[in-house]
Amino acid sequence: MLVRELAINAASVAAATTLTHPADLVKVQLQIQQGKEYLPTRGAWSTAVQLVKTDGVVALWRGLVPSVVRGGYYGGIRLGLYAPLKQTLQAAVGASERGRETVAVRISAGLSAGVVACLLSHPLELVKIRMQADDGHRQRRGMLGWLRHIYQHEGGLTGLLSGIRPALLRAALLTGSQTVSYDYCKTLVAEHWRLAAPDSAQTHFAASVLAGLCTTTCTMPADVIKTRMCADPGRYPSIGVTLANMLRHEGLHVLLRGWVPAYLRLAPQTTLIFVFAEQLRLRW
């Protein structure tokens, strides 16, 4: 059961990551920009256009390999562990207990699955961000080259864990909000609104679109902080320093910078992940 869930979710996340990678790249490019002078002149669309003009269409898939490897590994674990953890926690509190306890169990299972997945996959997330933030002149390193470079020149294992704290926070928020909102929206669409059958593709699609909106908004502040700390650990050594620096120089709205490309990536990605996974479960 567990191996099956891990495999289904890993395949679903890897496929969805490949299709939505350009939006993730644009989001990272926006988040690493610093200073108020940047804000009025460039948004998601102009950033994407500039990337294509400078380095060609292939630039939109910069960092794809670590993104897919990390996505399948990380996503498979965090989503694959959710159902087993939920069942285990529900049994621990008593199968007869419903209502608020069930909501608490869902949230706890989502947060726990996200933290475990992040701990096991963070170096790949770090490499993905470094490659996406790169100007293209150091791409000869590749994924393994970046792992070796960070390990040798940035403090070994400590360097590979740069930005782990905001990453853990984001992973917990991502998995918790994504899985819980998807479960709730499925119930809302099928049972309360009665728009489609519970296991239909229409229900899966509608629930995942709504879950993507919730997830993007919940994770953006932690995502911006994580990106800054992973891209430039020297300038942003801790969550407190990073947050204070950004708020002082760029204002409160910096915590939602990159929301549009993040949603354009996360909404279809959430949709693809859950639709792929639900259909695989029905056929496998």
C-alpha angles and dihedrals in degrees: 000000000000094000090049092052092047092050095046094049094043091054092045094049094045092052093045092046092054092053096046100038097108091060090050091051092051090048091054092047090053094046096052092053112108133202135036093263089074098055104073096043108051137035136168096289097046090046091054092046091050091051092052093046092050103040106007131250091301088070089074088067096049109142093017096137098057088038093057095040092047092041094053093043098041096037093045091054099042096045095033092054094047099079096043091046091048091052092046094049092044090053090048093055093042129276091240094060113096140161115042093011090059091051090049090050092051092050093046092049092049094047092047094048091050094051094049092048093048093050090053098045109030098111089061090050089051092052092046091055093045091052093046092048092048120105090228099258094104100043090113086083095068122187098306091042091055092048090051093045094050092046094049100040107028105051106286115257091002090060092050088055096052109140093013095137099059087038090057090048092049093045091052092047092044097051094038095049095038099049098036095045091046092051091047095045091050089055091045094051097042105034108023103031092027092208096143144354115288095248099037124119089240091059092047091050096048094045093049093049090054091044090053091057092050094045096049093052095045095050104039101092092049090043093055092048092046092050093051093048094047095045096047113013091168094062095034107039099158143016092252095050092044094049094046092047094050096045093046096050105026109024135237094298090069087080089070097041110136093023093134097053089038090057092042086056102035099043096055090036091054089046094049094044096052096038091048092045095047092049092047090052091053092051102035 
